[in-house]
């Protein structure tokens, strides 16, 4: 949650490598949550899958910014 709150300010300051690392952390923690809760709460786990896809897409865009900045 903290990484999610930090990301916009880091990205808007044009610190693209740091914001990319924050996205990697967000994706890793969210995948970990989805994996650990899947057996007990399949619906709760599946509800975060679109968020994982969205953050991964943001990571692709962030990588493009980093490579072209």
C-alpha positions as CSV (number, residue, x, y, z in Angstrom):
1,X,0.0,0.0,0.0
2,X,2.8,2.4,0.8
3,X,4.5,1.7,-2.5
4,X,1.2,2.3,-4.3
5,X,0.9,5.7,-2.5
6,X,4.5,6.7,-3.3
7,X,4.4,5.8,-7.0
8,X,2.6,8.9,-8.4
9,X,4.9,11.4,-6.7
10,X,8.0,9.5,-7.8
11,X,6.8,9.1,-11.4
12,X,5.7,12.8,-11.6
13,X,9.2,13.8,-10.5
14,X,10.6,12.0,-13.6
15,X,12.4,9.4,-11.5
16,X,11.5,6.7,-13.9
17,X,13.9,4.0,-12.7
18,X,12.7,4.4,-9.1
19,X,9.1,4.4,-10.1
20,X,9.7,1.2,-12.2
21,X,11.2,-0.5,-9.1
22,X,8.2,0.6,-7.1
23,X,5.9,-1.0,-9.7
24,X,7.9,-4.2,-9.5
25,X,7.5,-4.2,-5.7
26,X,3.7,-3.6,-6.1
27,X,3.3,-6.4,-8.6
28,X,5.3,-8.8,-6.5
29,X,3.3,-8.1,-3.3
30,X,0.0,-8.3,-5.1
31,X,0.9,-11.6,-6.8
32,X,2.0,-12.9,-3.4
33,X,-1.3,-11.8,-1.9
34,X,-3.3,-13.4,-4.7
35,X,-1.3,-16.6,-4.4
36,X,-1.5,-16.9,-0.6
37,X,-5.3,-16.2,-0.5
38,X,-6.4,-18.3,-3.4
39,X,-7.0,-21.5,-1.5
40,X,-9.1,-19.8,1.2
41,X,-10.7,-17.0,-0.7
42,X,-10.7,-17.6,-4.5
43,X,-13.0,-14.7,-5.3
44,X,-10.9,-12.3,-3.2
45,X,-7.8,-13.5,-5.0
46,X,-9.4,-13.3,-8.4
47,X,-10.5,-9.7,-7.7
48,X,-6.9,-8.5,-7.6
49,X,-6.0,-10.1,-10.9
50,X,-7.2,-7.1,-13.0
51,X,-5.2,-4.8,-10.6
52,X,-2.1,-6.9,-11.4
53,X,-2.7,-6.6,-15.1
54,X,-3.2,-2.8,-14.7
55,X,-0.1,-2.3,-12.7
56,X,1.9,-4.4,-15.1
57,X,0.6,-2.3,-18.0
58,X,1.7,0.8,-16.0
59,X,5.1,-0.9,-15.7
60,X,5.3,-1.2,-19.5
61,X,4.5,2.4,-19.9
62,X,7.0,3.4,-17.2
63,X,9.7,1.3,-18.9
64,X,9.0,3.2,-22.2
65,X,9.4,6.5,-20.4
66,X,12.7,5.3,-18.7
67,X,14.2,4.0,-22.0
68,X,13.2,7.2,-23.9
69,X,14.0,9.8,-21.3
